[in-house]
Amino acid sequence: MKEIRMVDLIGQLAHIREDIVSEINKVLDSCWFIHGPQVSQFSENLADYLNVAHCIPCANGTDALQIALMALELKPGDEIITTPFTFVSTAETMQLLGLVPVFVDIDPITFNIDVTKIEKAITSKTKAILPVHLFGTATDMGALQEIAKKHTLKIVEDNAQSIGASFNFTDGTSTSLGAIGEIGTISFFPSKNLGAFGDAGAIVTQNSDLAEQISMICKHGSKKKYYHEIVGVNSRLDAIQAAVLNVKLTHLDSYITARRNAASFYKHALDEVEEITLPSALHNQDHVYHQFTLRVSRRDELKAYLKEHNIPSMIYYPVPLHLQKAFAHLGYRIGDLPESESAANQVLSLPMHTELDTEQLEFISNTVKKFYLNS
Ligand SMILES: *Cc1c(COP(=O)(O)O)cnc(C)c1O
């Protein structure tokens, strides 16, 4: 059996190496490393793929969040409602800009912000809601849009983990995640569903004024070189990463299919195990399985048992943001957001990537089952 990896970038690259090398060589031949045709091509390709009006590539997903928040022109002290069960970037960027993250507990089924709990957290300082579509599946964007509309709040979607998934609205229409709120942010960190060969990110929006503001912020606050209208940042997608992403974007749908096939194998194999809750999406919504995250009893023992059998697994995330030292000044206590806290104690993500074969999936599933049957 092939070595089991949490993410198998080596196996994935083997299938497309020639195409990638040839695209990278074009960049080397031109030595046009900043901006350049690959970057504008990727911006168009991604906008087409997501069916969104504007796509502004940037340096990484964390920058994408920071720039999105800068583009909303908020004031220090303004509050943004978000989930505590996410990667730190989501709230870190708020803090850097003097904005106040207000954490609302999660829905235990999807691990995404529990939209029914948002209204209670809205104050006169609330300016935006920042949902994260965690692990590959959507937050309830229909209900979230209604709340945002009722209270005139902006929506920024952190879509670092669910590129390629859509939200299916009750009227039968469907919109790519990231393209629903005022702004959506994406990460192409190598292990993400569409991964570059280093850091990369993008910001998407349907609004042309915001798009102009965002691209100005990315370029040191300038529209015309050396004329700076506002204080911005330097955040660019470099041409080599764009060349890689242009090739990999053409494979994204097949990568998603491979992830779904692996997920459906796990689901069938683990369905009968009482101690396990399998991942699931909201009614009528899809899942692109950035992670395959179980909720289990005796999580740390299971993790150690898998490790003994050379099966990696990961805890995403061991500490919810409201209990992180970096956010201690916000004054949250243990017990404030019980669903997030119990998720942090119970989740375990199994290996999930595009290269898992049946032998590996069988071995992983059987080992998980054996742990619960033998003890
Ligand atoms: C990966 C990730 C980010 C940050 O992306 P980088 O490209 O690593 O900066 C932000 N939010 C979430 C939810 C992520 O998973």
The ligand as a Gaussian input file, in Angstrom:
#p B3LYP/6-31G(d) Opt

LIG

0 1
 C       -6.318000      28.827000       4.917000
 C       -7.300000      29.725000       5.524000
 C       -7.116000      31.107000       5.575000
 C       -5.826000      31.782000       5.241000
 O       -5.281000      31.534000       4.026000
 P       -3.719000      31.784000       3.766000
 O       -3.644000      31.704000       2.278000
 O       -2.987000      30.661000       4.454000
 O       -3.345000      33.098000       4.303000
 C       -8.137000      31.904000       6.053000
 N       -9.286000      31.369000       6.507000
 C       -9.492000      30.041000       6.515000
 C      -10.791000      29.511000       7.017000
 C       -8.508000      29.169000       6.039000
 O       -8.726000      27.858000       6.064000

